[in-house]
């Protein structure tokens, strides 16, 4: 269980700066009608 927690913490630490670097206007943009926007994924 500790290993899983450490892996999740590492993933969060690695991806947080990348997600924070995405401009706010890009979140609701859908790549195409069949895909989810970043905002829709983030809400769920």
Residue pairs with C-beta under 8 A, 6 or more apart in sequence:
22 38
26 38
27 37
27 38
27 39
27 42
28 37
28 38
28 39
29 37
29 38
30 36
30 37
